Amino acid sequence: MKLEEEAKKYMQDKLTIAEVMTADFYEMKAGQTAIFPEHKALEYLALGLTSEAGEVAGKVKKLIRDGEDVEGFELKKIAIASEIGDVLWYCAMMAKEVGVSLDEIMKENLKKLHGRKVRGTLHGSGDNR
Protein backbone atom coordinates (compact mmCIF):
# COMPACT_ATOMS: atom_id res chain seq x y z
CA MET A 1 0.00 0.00 0.00
CA LYS A 2 2.88 2.37 0.72
CA LEU A 3 4.08 2.14 -2.88
CA GLU A 4 0.59 3.02 -4.11
CA GLU A 5 0.47 6.07 -1.83
CA GLU A 6 3.90 7.21 -3.02
CA ALA A 7 2.86 6.81 -6.66
CA LYS A 8 -0.33 8.78 -6.04
CA LYS A 9 1.62 11.58 -4.32
CA TYR A 10 4.14 11.63 -7.17
CA MET A 11 1.38 11.98 -9.73
CA GLN A 12 -0.30 14.74 -7.71
CA ASP A 13 3.01 16.61 -7.44
CA LYS A 14 3.64 16.06 -11.14
CA LEU A 15 0.20 17.39 -12.03
CA THR A 16 0.61 20.39 -9.74
CA ILE A 17 4.01 21.18 -11.22
CA ALA A 18 2.71 20.82 -14.77
CA GLU A 19 -0.31 23.03 -14.08
CA VAL A 20 1.18 25.77 -11.90
CA MET A 21 4.70 27.05 -12.36
CA THR A 22 5.69 30.38 -10.90
CA ALA A 23 9.02 31.62 -9.65
CA ASP A 24 7.80 31.36 -6.05
CA PHE A 25 6.48 27.83 -6.58
CA TYR A 26 9.75 26.76 -8.21
CA GLU A 27 11.77 28.29 -5.39
CA MET A 28 9.68 26.46 -2.78
CA LYS A 29 9.88 23.09 -4.57
CA ALA A 30 13.57 23.47 -5.36
CA GLY A 31 14.26 24.28 -1.72
CA GLN A 32 12.88 20.88 -0.78
CA THR A 33 15.82 19.29 -2.60
CA ALA A 34 18.54 21.51 -1.10
CA ILE A 35 21.36 19.73 0.71
CA PHE A 36 24.39 21.85 1.55
CA PRO A 37 26.26 23.12 4.63
CA GLU A 38 24.19 26.00 6.03
CA HIS A 39 27.19 27.73 7.62
CA LYS A 40 28.77 28.09 4.15
CA ALA A 41 25.57 28.38 2.13
CA LEU A 42 26.37 31.52 0.13
CA GLU A 43 29.85 30.32 -0.79
CA TYR A 44 28.60 26.84 -1.68
CA LEU A 45 25.77 28.20 -3.82
CA ALA A 46 27.99 30.73 -5.62
CA LEU A 47 30.48 28.01 -6.48
CA GLY A 48 27.70 25.68 -7.60
CA LEU A 49 26.20 28.41 -9.78
CA THR A 50 29.48 29.15 -11.51
CA SER A 51 30.15 25.43 -11.94
CA GLU A 52 26.78 24.83 -13.60
CA ALA A 53 27.11 27.96 -15.75
CA GLY A 54 30.47 26.55 -16.84
CA GLU A 55 28.74 23.32 -17.85
CA VAL A 56 26.34 25.32 -20.04
CA ALA A 57 29.29 27.12 -21.62
CA GLY A 58 31.15 23.84 -22.14
CA LYS A 59 28.23 22.26 -23.98
CA VAL A 60 27.86 25.32 -26.21
CA LYS A 61 31.61 25.34 -26.88
CA LYS A 62 31.54 21.69 -27.93
CA LEU A 63 28.58 22.41 -30.19
CA ILE A 64 30.62 25.11 -31.92
CA ARG A 65 33.72 22.92 -32.10
CA ASP A 66 32.08 19.70 -33.25
CA GLY A 67 29.12 20.97 -35.23
CA GLU A 68 26.12 18.71 -35.49
CA ASP A 69 23.50 17.49 -37.88
CA VAL A 70 19.94 18.56 -37.13
CA GLU A 71 19.21 15.53 -34.91
CA GLY A 72 22.45 15.92 -32.96
CA PHE A 73 21.82 19.63 -32.54
CA GLU A 74 18.38 18.95 -31.05
CA LEU A 75 19.89 16.49 -28.54
CA LYS A 76 22.55 18.99 -27.53
CA LYS A 77 19.92 21.71 -27.07
CA ILE A 78 18.13 19.39 -24.65
CA ALA A 79 21.37 18.82 -22.74
CA ILE A 80 22.00 22.58 -22.62
CA ALA A 81 18.45 23.17 -21.35
CA SER A 82 19.04 20.62 -18.60
CA GLU A 83 22.15 22.49 -17.47
CA ILE A 84 20.21 25.77 -17.55
CA GLY A 85 17.78 24.09 -15.15
CA ASP A 86 20.68 23.43 -12.78
CA VAL A 87 21.71 27.09 -13.06
CA LEU A 88 18.13 28.06 -12.22
CA TRP A 89 18.18 25.85 -9.12
CA TYR A 90 21.28 27.61 -7.83
CA CYS A 91 19.78 31.03 -8.63
CA ALA A 92 16.65 30.11 -6.66
CA MET A 93 18.66 28.89 -3.69
CA MET A 94 20.89 31.98 -3.72
CA ALA A 95 17.82 34.21 -3.84
CA LYS A 96 16.45 32.42 -0.81
CA GLU A 97 19.79 32.69 0.97
CA VAL A 98 19.98 36.47 0.49
CA GLY A 99 16.35 36.85 1.53
CA VAL A 100 14.91 38.09 -1.75
CA SER A 101 12.40 36.01 -3.66
CA LEU A 102 13.26 34.83 -7.15
CA ASP A 103 10.05 36.50 -8.29
CA GLU A 104 11.18 39.86 -6.90
CA ILE A 105 14.64 39.48 -8.48
CA MET A 106 13.01 38.77 -11.86
CA LYS A 107 10.75 41.83 -11.57
CA GLU A 108 13.59 44.14 -10.52
CA ASN A 109 15.81 42.83 -13.30
CA LEU A 110 13.15 43.54 -15.93
CA LYS A 111 12.65 47.05 -14.51
CA LYS A 112 16.39 47.66 -14.70
CA LEU A 113 16.63 46.38 -18.28
CA HIS A 114 13.58 48.33 -19.39
CA GLY A 115 15.07 51.51 -17.89
CA ARG A 116 18.31 50.90 -19.78
CA LYS A 117 16.37 50.36 -23.00
CA VAL A 118 14.45 53.60 -22.52
CA ARG A 119 17.72 55.47 -21.81
CA GLY A 120 19.46 53.75 -24.73
CA THR A 121 22.08 52.23 -22.44
CA LEU A 122 21.57 48.51 -23.03
CA HIS A 123 24.96 48.51 -24.77
CA GLY A 124 27.99 49.34 -22.73
CA SER A 125 29.20 48.19 -19.35
CA GLY A 126 28.80 49.03 -15.71
CA ASP A 127 26.05 48.46 -13.19
CA ASN A 128 24.70 52.03 -13.20
CA ARG A 129 23.94 52.68 -16.87
C-alpha positions in Angstrom: 0.0 0.0 0.0 2.9 2.4 0.7 4.1 2.1 -2.9 0.6 3.0 -4.1 0.5 6.1 -1.8 3.9 7.2 -3.0 2.9 6.8 -6.7 -0.3 8.8 -6.0 1.6 11.6 -4.3 4.1 11.6 -7.2 1.4 12.0 -9.7 -0.3 14.7 -7.7 3.0 16.6 -7.4 3.6 16.1 -11.1 0.2 17.4 -12.0 0.6 20.4 -9.7 4.0 21.2 -11.2 2.7 20.8 -14.8 -0.3 23.0 -14.1 1.2 25.8 -11.9 4.7 27.1 -12.4 5.7 30.4 -10.9 9.0 31.6 -9.6 7.8 31.4 -6.1 6.5 27.8 -6.6 9.7 26.8 -8.2 11.8 28.3 -5.4 9.7 26.5 -2.8 9.9 23.1 -4.6 13.6 23.5 -5.4 14.3 24.3 -1.7 12.9 20.9 -0.8 15.8 19.3 -2.6 18.5 21.5 -1.1 21.4 19.7 0.7 24.4 21.8 1.6 26.3 23.1 4.6 24.2 26.0 6.0 27.2 27.7 7.6 28.8 28.1 4.2 25.6 28.4 2.1 26.4 31.5 0.1 29.9 30.3 -0.8 28.6 26.8 -1.7 25.8 28.2 -3.8 28.0 30.7 -5.6 30.5 28.0 -6.5 27.7 25.7 -7.6 26.2 28.4 -9.8 29.5 29.1 -11.5 30.1 25.4 -11.9 26.8 24.8 -13.6 27.1 28.0 -15.7 30.5 26.6 -16.8 28.7 23.3 -17.8 26.3 25.3 -20.0 29.3 27.1 -21.6 31.1 23.8 -22.1 28.2 22.3 -24.0 27.9 25.3 -26.2 31.6 25.3 -26.9 31.5 21.7 -27.9 28.6 22.4 -30.2 30.6 25.1 -31.9 33.7 22.9 -32.1 32.1 19.7 -33.3 29.1 21.0 -35.2 26.1 18.7 -35.5 23.5 17.5 -37.9 19.9 18.6 -37.1 19.2 15.5 -34.9 22.5 15.9 -33.0 21.8 19.6 -32.5 18.4 18.9 -31.1 19.9 16.5 -28.5 22.6 19.0 -27.5 19.9 21.7 -27.1 18.1 19.4 -24.7 21.4 18.8 -22.7 22.0 22.6 -22.6 18.5 23.2 -21.4 19.0 20.6 -18.6 22.2 22.5 -17.5 20.2 25.8 -17.6 17.8 24.1 -15.2 20.7 23.4 -12.8 21.7 27.1 -13.1 18.1 28.1 -12.2 18.2 25.8 -9.1 21.3 27.6 -7.8 19.8 31.0 -8.6 16.7 30.1 -6.7 18.7 28.9 -3.7 20.9 32.0 -3.7 17.8 34.2 -3.8 16.4 32.4 -0.8 19.8 32.7 1.0 20.0 36.5 0.5 16.4 36.9 1.5 14.9 38.1 -1.8 12.4 36.0 -3.7 13.3 34.8 -7.1 10.0 36.5 -8.3 11.2 39.9 -6.9 14.6 39.5 -8.5 13.0 38.8 -11.9 10.8 41.8 -11.6 13.6 44.1 -10.5 15.8 42.8 -13.3 13.1 43.5 -15.9 12.7 47.1 -14.5 16.4 47.7 -14.7 16.6 46.4 -18.3 13.6 48.3 -19.4 15.1 51.5 -17.9 18.3 50.9 -19.8 16.4 50.4 -23.0 14.4 53.6 -22.5 17.7 55.5 -21.8 19.5 53.8 -24.7 22.1 52.2 -22.4 21.6 48.5 -23.0 25.0 48.5 -24.8 28.0 49.3 -22.7 29.2 48.2 -19.4 28.8 49.0 -15.7 26.0 48.5 -13.2 24.7 52.0 -13.2 23.9 52.7 -16.9 
